Amino acid sequence: MSLKTYFDASLKTTTAFAIVGIVVGYLSFLINNAPLAFVFMVIVGVVFVLILKKIMKIAEEWKWWFGNGLIVYIFLWLVVWTVFYNLAIR
């Protein structure tokens, strides 16, 4: 994988995971059950990695996926879920 291809794939996966993290964070808020929302987040994250592997034909290990998307996905999910949860309490 060339350097340009590496950064293109990295930017695309990070952006895709950011969008999915925001959507899943809101859907987790709608679930209204913390343990179930966490399980939902994990399942969607793993399935999304597998889907992107096939679509983008990236043959990297889980460490690459974790660093280039899953971290962003987890943090955005947590932030969005927490914001909506706190807005609902008021």
Secondary structure, 3 states (H helix, E strand, C coil): CCHHHHHHHHHHHHHHHHHHHHHHHHHHHHHCCHHHHHHHHHHHHHHHHHHHHHHHCCCCCHHHHHHHHHHHHHHHHHHHHHHHHHHHHC
